[in-house]
Amino acid sequence: MKTSTVNISFNSDLLEEIDRVAGHESRARSELIREAARMYISRKKQWKKIFSFGTRQAKTSGLKESDVGGAIRQFRHSKGRQG
């Protein structure tokens, strides 16, 4: 796999924390930052899928954003009566 070198600026407090975590985990700073970037990208993709699913479900059931608050209140009220 081809790699590229990039320059990134961090404030000193964040860089110290990165180095502390990398040291605690016995790995290089670059390895920690690469993993952090991969995790961030993965999480963004997961949230995109979740919101897409929610949008499709809302269209299927005919829900509008304005219906959500009332549905939550109704659900909480029904749970309070059962408990």
C-alpha positions as CSV (number, residue, x, y, z in Angstrom):
1,M,0.0,0.0,0.0
2,K,1.4,3.4,-1.0
3,T,1.7,5.9,1.8
4,S,2.1,9.6,1.9
5,T,3.5,11.9,4.5
6,V,1.4,14.9,5.6
7,N,2.1,17.7,8.0
8,I,-0.6,18.3,10.6
9,S,-0.6,21.0,13.3
10,F,-1.8,20.2,16.8
11,N,-1.9,22.4,19.9
12,S,0.7,21.3,22.4
13,D,-1.9,20.0,24.9
14,L,-3.5,17.7,22.3
15,L,-0.1,16.5,21.1
16,E,0.9,15.7,24.6
17,E,-2.3,13.7,25.1
18,I,-1.8,11.9,21.8
19,D,1.8,11.0,22.8
20,R,0.7,9.9,26.3
21,V,-2.0,7.5,24.9
22,A,0.4,6.2,22.2
23,G,3.0,5.5,24.8
24,H,0.6,3.9,27.1
25,E,-0.5,1.6,24.2
26,S,3.1,1.0,23.1
27,R,2.6,2.3,19.6
28,A,3.8,5.2,17.4
29,R,2.0,8.5,17.3
30,S,1.3,8.1,13.6
31,E,-0.3,4.7,14.2
32,L,-2.6,6.2,16.8
33,I,-3.6,9.1,14.5
34,R,-4.2,6.8,11.6
35,E,-6.5,4.6,13.7
36,A,-8.3,7.7,15.0
37,A,-8.9,8.9,11.4
38,R,-10.2,5.4,10.4
39,M,-12.6,5.3,13.4
40,Y,-13.9,8.8,12.6
41,I,-14.6,7.9,9.0
42,S,-16.2,4.6,10.0
43,R,-18.5,6.4,12.5
44,K,-19.5,9.0,10.0
45,K,-20.5,6.3,7.6
46,Q,-22.5,4.5,10.3
47,W,-24.4,7.6,11.2
48,K,-25.1,8.3,7.5
49,K,-26.6,4.8,7.2
50,I,-28.7,5.3,10.4
51,F,-30.1,8.6,9.2
52,S,-30.8,7.1,5.7
53,F,-32.7,4.2,7.4
54,G,-34.6,6.7,9.6
55,T,-35.6,8.8,6.6
56,R,-36.8,5.7,4.6
57,Q,-38.8,4.5,7.6
58,A,-40.4,7.9,8.1
59,K,-41.4,8.0,4.5
60,T,-42.8,4.5,4.7
61,S,-44.9,5.2,7.8
62,G,-45.8,8.7,6.8
63,L,-44.1,10.4,9.8
64,K,-43.0,14.0,9.7
65,E,-40.3,15.6,11.9
66,S,-43.1,17.5,13.7
67,D,-44.6,14.1,14.7
68,V,-41.6,12.9,16.6
69,G,-42.0,14.9,19.8
70,G,-45.6,13.8,20.3
71,A,-44.6,10.2,19.6
72,I,-41.9,10.3,22.2
73,R,-44.2,11.9,24.8
74,Q,-46.9,9.2,24.0
75,F,-44.3,6.4,24.4
76,R,-43.0,7.8,27.7
77,H,-46.5,8.2,29.0
78,S,-47.4,4.7,28.1
79,K,-44.3,3.3,29.8
80,G,-45.0,5.3,33.0
81,R,-48.5,3.8,33.2
82,Q,-47.1,0.2,32.8
83,G,-44.3,0.7,35.3
